Amino acid sequence: MLSVPAGVRIWLVAGLTDMRRGIDELSALVQTQLSAEVHSGQLFIVRGVAGIG
């Protein structure tokens, strides 16, 4: 079971995400699309697919 501390924001990202991008590009997407800091203690949950297109 996942234990999340009180006050932690959890972002559920709608749509499909190309998981071939890797962690660096996914972090950049969080910063640019959500205007959020990836090292802020928030949780970012994306729905991934192996490849799009």
ROVEX-500893 format. One record per residue: residue in one letter; x, y, z of N, C-alpha, C, O, CB in turn. Coordinates in steps of 0.2 Angstrom, whole numbers, plus 5000, padded with zeros to 4 digits. Each point is the difference from the previous one (the first is absolute). Last residue first. Glycine has a CB too. Example, Ala and Ser with C-alpha at 12.3 -4.5 7.8 and 13.67 -1.06 7.14 Angstrom:
BEGIN
S506449895035500450065001499650055003500350065001500349914989;A499649755010499650065000500450065000500549995003498649955003;
! end
This chain:
BEGIN
G500950324837500150014993500549954997500150014994499750115008;I500449905023499450034997500250014993500550034999499150025012;G501249775010500250054995499450024997499549974999501549974999;A498949945022500749984998500250054995500650024999499249865004;V498650215015499949954995500749994997500550045001498350004996;G500050085028500549994994499849944995499649965001501250085007;R498350155012499849944997500449994993500050044996498849975008;V501850135020499850004993499849934998500249955003500650154995;I499750065026499849934997499850014993499550044999500149925013;F501850175009499750014993499949934997500549964999500150155000;L499850035027500049934996499750024993499450035000500549905011;Q501550235007499449994998500149934996500549984998499150145001;G502250005011499749965004499349984998499649965003501050095006;S501150094979499650045006499649955005499850025005500050074986;H501649894987500449985006499650045006500350015005500849974989;V498250054983500049935001500349985007499949945002500250054985;E498650245006500649985001500049925002499749985005500650144999;A497950024979500249975007500749985001500349984995498549985006;S499650124980500450055003500149985008499950045004499650054988;L499649784989499650015006500350065004499750025005500149864995;Q501150064978499349995000499650025006499550035000500749884991;T502350095009499750054995499250004999499750055000501449934994;Q500149885022500250075001499750044995499850065002501349905003;V498649814993499750025006500150085001499650045002500549845003;L501050014977499350014999499650035006499650044999500549874993;A502250035011499950064996499350024998499850055000501449934996;S499349815014500150065005499950064997499750055002501149885005;L499249884979499450015004500050055005499550045001500349844997;E502250084990499550034996499350015003499650054999501049914991;D501149925021500250074999499550044996499850065002501449904999;I498649805003499850045006500250084999499650045002500649865005;G499149944972500550005005499850055005499650054999501349914993;R498049984986500450065001500549995005500550045000498550024997;R499349784997500749994997500450065001500650004999499049934992;M498150055015500549985005500749994997500449995004498649965003;D498750194986500549964997500649995005500450045001499350004987;T497750025018500650025000500549954997500049945001499850135009;L497450014991500549954999500750035000500150054997499149874997;G498450175019500349994993500549955000500249975005499650154992;A499850035025499549974995500449994993500550044999498550015007;V502049975020500050034994499649964995500149944999501150105003;L498950015025499849944996500050034993499650044998499849905011;W501850145015499850024994499849934996500549964999500250155001;I499649975027500049944995499750034994499450024999500649895010;R501150205015499650014994500149944996500649984999499450145001;V500349905027500449994994499550004994499449975000501449965006;G498650095018500250064997500449994993500150054997499950005014;A500149765007499550055000500250064996500650025001498949945010;P501749804984500050055005499450054999499850024994501449975008;V498849764989500250074997499950055006499550005003500149974985;S500749755006499950045005500250074998500650014999499549905010;L499249844979500450065000499850055005499450025001500749974987;M499949735011499650065000500450065000500650005003498549945003;
! end
